[in-house]
Amino acid sequence: MTPETKTVATRSEEIVAKYKKYVWPAASNYYKQPLVADRASMQYVWDVEGKKYLDFFGGILTVSVGHTNPKVTGKIKAQVERLQHLSTLYPNEAIVNLAEKMAQIAPGRLEKTFFTNSGSEANEVAILTARMATGRYDVVGLRHAYSGGSTLTKSMTAVAPYRRAGIISVGVSHAINPYCYRCPLGKTYPDCGVACANDVESLIQTSTSGQIAAFIAEPIQGVGGFITPPPEYFKIVFQIVKKYGGLFISDEVQTGFGRTGKTWFGIERWEVTPDMITCAKGMANGTPVGATVATPEIADAFQGLTISTFGGNPVTSVAARATIEVIEEENLLENADVVGSYFRAKLDDLKQKHRLIGDVRGMGLMQGLELVKDRQTKEPAPEATNELLERARENGLLIGKGGLFGNVIRLAPMLNIAKADVDEAIRLLDKSFAEVRI
Ligand SMILES: Cc1ncc(COP(=O)(O)O)c(C=O)c1O
C-alpha cells in the first residue's frame, strides 16, 4: 500500500467511525464495512478509495435518470442561484410548471397536486384527505406494505420490523396480499381465481365499519420485496373498494415515474385509474420531494389549515420537472420496458443456473430475486442474501435487498441504462452468486 492509498483508506474508516458516533444507529448502513460514497455520475458511483461501482439500486429507486445527470443538475444549480425558498405562501413559476406537468402525466382526472418532502408525508396527506373527502375513517392496506416512517404511515406499514415500539393501527386494517410465491391462502395462480382479492371485501365486512375512506396499496410492493400481483388483482380490488364507497390510493413512491415501463405510474400497468396517487423517491432524481395527486373534488375537500414549509420549493420543483422532461425526451418509459424485459430474461436464465434463486419477479426496471435455501421448502435465505450483497459490492455492483425475511434482492437501475449495462450487471451477479458459500 502506498502512503497515498493508506491515507485515503483511513479517510473511509474515519467517516464510518464518525457516522457511528454521531448518527443514530437506526439510520443503518449496508455491508459489514459500510461503503463510503464519494461521487457519482450517471449509472456509476465511486467510493472514497476510488473504487467504481455500477449502481443497480439508485439510492433506493430514487436516482431515476442518472446520478448528477447534467440535464437535471444544471437546472437545479441555476434555480439555487435564482430563488431557493420562499414557501407556498408565495406561488412561483417552478411550482406551477411542475404541477401542470404532473396533471399532464397523471392518469384520469388527477389534476391537482399537494407537494411535500417525502413519501411518508405524501401518504399522510392522502389518508387525511381521503378521510375528509369521504367523511369516513377506516382505511384498508395490504400486508407486507411499507408506507413510511411517520406514526400514521408506520401504522399502515405491515412488515413487523418497521412497527416496533408501540405502533398501533387505529382505523387501519390489512388485507392479505397477492404474494403468489408464498400464497397466504396456499393456492396456486391461476387456479386460485385470485381468491386473495376477495379478502379485501371480507376484511371490509369484518374489520371495518363497513364504510371505508380509502384503500391504499403499492402497485408492486417495494420494501416488501418487489411482490408483484397477478394482472387481475387490482381490477377486482378496485371494484370492491368502489362498492364500499372508498377512494383508491396508489402508492407510487417506488413504482412512480416510469419505473415499471410503458406508463408513468405502476397502477396504469394494472389498468386501474386511482382516485389519488402518492409519489416521492424517483420523482426528482435525488432531490427530496413528495407529492399527492388527486382529482379536483378530492383536493378541494381538504379542510382546515395545513402547510408544508419546503413542499414544492422552487429547487425541488425544477428538479422534478427536469426529471420528467428527461424521461419524455429520451423516451425512457419505452426504454424501461424494453431494457427491463431484456433484464428479466437474463435474470430468468440466472435462476436456471443458481439454485439459491427461488423466484424472479417484477416489471420493467424493477426486478426482484427471492433467495431460498431450498426450492421445495422455500425456506428464506437471509444470510446468503447478505453475502450476495457483499460479493456484489466487492465485484463492483450495487444492489438492494428487502422482503419480510430480508431475502429478496432488489434490482432497480436508472431508467436510461442500456442493454450493455444489463449485460455487465448480469455478469457481476453471476460471478457473485458463484462466490456465495453459505
Ligand atoms: C412505497 C413507499 N411508500 C412510502 C415510502 C416512504 O417514503 P419516504 O422514505 O420518502 O418518507 C417509501 C419509502 O421507502 C416507500 O417505499
PDBQT file of the ligand as one rigid body, heavy atoms in Angstrom, charges set to zero:
ROOT
HETATM    1  C1  LIG A 501     -43.892   2.522  -1.203  1.00  0.00    +0.000 C 
HETATM    2  C2  LIG A 501     -43.345   3.518  -0.254  1.00  0.00    +0.000 A 
HETATM    3  N1  LIG A 501     -44.159   4.433   0.277  1.00  0.00    +0.000 NA
HETATM    4  C3  LIG A 501     -43.705   5.383   1.116  1.00  0.00    +0.000 A 
HETATM    5  C4  LIG A 501     -42.374   5.430   1.459  1.00  0.00    +0.000 A 
HETATM    6  C5  LIG A 501     -41.887   6.496   2.404  1.00  0.00    +0.000 C 
HETATM    7  O1  LIG A 501     -41.113   7.396   1.695  1.00  0.00    +0.000 OA
HETATM    8  P1  LIG A 501     -40.051   8.347   2.452  1.00  0.00    +0.000 P 
HETATM    9  O2  LIG A 501     -38.949   7.460   2.956  1.00  0.00    +0.000 OA
HETATM   10  O3  LIG A 501     -39.614   9.299   1.381  1.00  0.00    +0.000 OA
HETATM   11  O4  LIG A 501     -40.770   9.022   3.548  1.00  0.00    +0.000 OA
HETATM   12  C6  LIG A 501     -41.480   4.509   0.920  1.00  0.00    +0.000 A 
HETATM   13  C7  LIG A 501     -40.058   4.537   1.278  1.00  0.00    +0.000 C 
HETATM   14  O5  LIG A 501     -39.314   3.601   1.063  1.00  0.00    +0.000 OA
HETATM   15  C8  LIG A 501     -41.982   3.523   0.050  1.00  0.00    +0.000 A 
HETATM   16  O6  LIG A 501     -41.183   2.608  -0.489  1.00  0.00    +0.000 OA
ENDROOT
TORSDOF 0
